Amino acid sequence: EKGGYDHFMLKEIYEQPNAISDTYRGRMRVAEGIIKMAGIDDNLAKLLNAKRILIIACGTSWHAGLVAEYIFEELVRIPVEVEYASEFRYRNPVIHQDDVVIAISQSGETADTMAAIKLAKERGAFVFGVCNVVGSSISRETHAGAYTHAGPEIGVASTKAFTTQITVLSLIALKLAERKGTISNSDFHYYLQELERIPEKVKLALESNEHIKLIADTYKDAKNFLYLGRGYNFPVALEGALKLKEISYIHAEGYPAAEMKHGPIALIDEQMPVVVIATKKGHYDKVVSNIQEIKSRKGKIIGIVTEGDETVKGLADHVIEIPETIEFLTPLLTTIPLQLLSYHIAVMLDKNVDQPRNLAKSVTVE
Ligand code: M6R
C-alpha cells in the first residue's frame, strides 16, 4: 500500500508530479488557451464581481490560502484576506453579500473550517470550497467548489494536498484574470504553458533527495530552525517550519525574510540553521542581503535557489537547486525540498513520520 516507500509521507511527496497534472488535466487546455471548471463557469458573474475574497482554512491549507492571496491580488486585482477558520467566527467578522468566501480543506472535515463556512453562509456570502475528499462534509456544505485531485493523503503531514491546492487556486485566478482582462492574452497563454511544465520540474526538484538527506544528517540535532522567504515564498517558509515541527518535534519558525531584523535576528548564532528561500526574481537582491546578515551572525544557511545560482552558493553553507519558473508558481517547487528535509530529519530521529504524536489527520473538534 506504500508502493515500495518506507512511509506514506514519502510516497505522497513523490506523487506530486502526477497529483498536480491530475489536478489541471481536463480543466486547462493549453493549446486552445482555455480553462474549464464547472464550479467557476457556473458562478462566473458572482466571482468576477466580488468586491473582496475571504479565504478561510487551517494549517497547511491556510498556507495555500496565503499563497493564493498573493496570486489573486497580483493577477485578478481583487482584495483578498486570509483567515484562520479557528479565529474567524469568534470575532464577529464583517461579511458582505458581495464577498466571496473560499474555504480550503484537504479532508473536507475540519470542524473549525466547517463552522466558519456556516457563519459566512448565514451572513449571506457565497462560499466556494476547495477540497480533496470527494463528498466530504465541507464539499457538501459549500455553494460550489473545485476538487483537488491529489488522491488519498494518508500521512498526517500534508504534502500533495498543498501543491494541488495551489494548482487549483492558480487555475481559478488565471481564469478570472483572463475574464476580467487584468492580464494580457499573451501572458495568459504563457502562464498556462508554464503551469503545464510544473510536474516535470517537480520531478527534477525531487532529484535532490540524496543531497537533502546529507543536509538533514548535518542538522538533525539542532534544537531550533528558522525558515525565511519573501513574497510568494513567505507562506512556503511557514509551511516548511510547520512540516518540521509536526513530524520531528524540532521547534521551527517561519518568517518573512525582511521581518528578521525586527526581532528574530536576535536568535541567530552558530547553532541556528536558517533555511532561506532565495529564488531568482522574488526580491532576490533583498534576500541576498538578508543572507549576509545571517552569515555575519554565524547562522548556518541552507539556501533554496534557482538552478545555476552562484551568488547564494558563495554565501550559504548548503544550497538546494530548483528549476526556474515564473514567480507565482515557484511555491510549487520550493516546497519540495522543505518537505524532504523535514521527512529525513524525522526519520533520522526515529519519529513516527506518518502519525506524529498528538495529531490526527483531520481535526474534527473545534
Ligand atoms: O483537512 P484540512 O486541510 O482542513 O486540514 C487542515 C489542517 O489540520 C492540516 O493542514 C494540518 O495542519 C496538517 N497536519 C499540516 O501538515
Boltz pocket constraint, residues with backbone or C-beta under 6 A from the ligand:
constraints:
  - pocket:
      binder: B
      contacts: [[A, 58], [A, 59], [A, 60], [A, 61], [A, 104], [A, 105], [A, 106], [A, 107], [A, 108], [A, 109], [A, 110], [A, 113], [A, 156], [A, 157], [A, 158], [A, 159], [A, 242], [A, 243], [A, 246], [A, 360], [A, 361], [A, 362], [A, 363]]
      max_distance: 6.0
